Amino acid sequence: TQTTYDARLNIPADTAKAYVAKLTETEKTEQAQIKNLEARLKNTNYVQNAPAAVVAQTRAQLEDTQARLKTISAEMKRFGA
């Protein structure tokens, strides 16, 4: 949520560092998933031979994963990573 107030939490540095480390690992996982899904969708045999519903599901997974990665990146910025 956005507000006109600048509110900050007093989070210990080690807690913030651990959170950023967890976000970094999650970011790597999401990037690998995106790479995998993109490779699958670039495979013409997959796109032509798989049922349309499966291909649509793969495209939806890609969009969802990209959205999660964007959220993770924004969160990492907020924590100064």
C-alpha positions in Angstrom: 0.0 0.0 0.0 1.1 3.5 -0.6 0.7 6.4 1.8 1.9 9.9 2.2 3.8 8.9 5.3 7.3 7.6 5.4 7.1 4.8 7.9 10.0 2.6 8.7 10.3 -0.6 10.8 13.2 -1.1 13.1 14.4 -4.5 11.8 17.7 -5.8 13.1 20.4 -5.9 10.4 21.0 -9.6 10.6 17.3 -10.3 10.2 17.2 -8.0 7.1 20.3 -9.7 5.7 18.8 -13.2 6.2 15.6 -12.0 4.5 17.5 -10.6 1.5 19.5 -13.9 1.3 16.2 -15.8 1.2 14.9 -13.5 -1.5 18.1 -14.0 -3.5 17.6 -17.7 -3.4 14.0 -17.4 -4.4 15.0 -15.0 -7.2 17.4 -17.6 -8.6 14.7 -20.3 -8.5 12.2 -18.1 -10.3 14.8 -17.2 -12.9 15.5 -20.8 -13.6 11.8 -21.6 -13.8 11.4 -18.7 -16.3 14.3 -20.0 -18.4 12.7 -23.5 -18.4 9.3 -22.3 -19.3 10.6 -20.1 -22.1 12.6 -23.0 -23.5 9.6 -25.2 -23.4 7.5 -22.6 -25.3 10.3 -22.0 -27.9 10.2 -25.8 -28.7 8.0 -25.9 -31.7 7.4 -29.7 -31.2 6.0 -29.0 -27.8 3.8 -26.1 -29.0 2.5 -28.0 -32.0 2.0 -31.4 -30.4 0.9 -30.7 -26.8 -2.8 -30.1 -26.2 -3.7 -26.4 -26.4 -4.8 -26.4 -22.8 -1.3 -27.5 -21.7 0.4 -24.9 -23.8 -1.9 -22.2 -22.4 -1.1 -23.5 -18.9 2.6 -23.2 -19.6 2.1 -19.6 -20.8 0.1 -18.8 -17.7 2.8 -20.3 -15.5 5.4 -18.1 -17.3 3.3 -15.0 -16.7 2.8 -15.9 -13.0 6.5 -16.6 -12.5 7.5 -13.4 -14.2 5.1 -11.4 -12.0 6.6 -13.1 -8.9 10.1 -12.3 -10.0 9.1 -8.7 -10.4 7.6 -8.6 -6.9 10.8 -10.2 -5.5 13.0 -7.7 -7.3 10.9 -4.8 -5.9 11.1 -6.3 -2.4 14.9 -6.6 -2.7 15.1 -3.0 -3.7 13.2 -2.0 -0.6 15.7 -3.8 1.5 18.7 -2.2 -0.3 19.9 -5.3 -2.1 
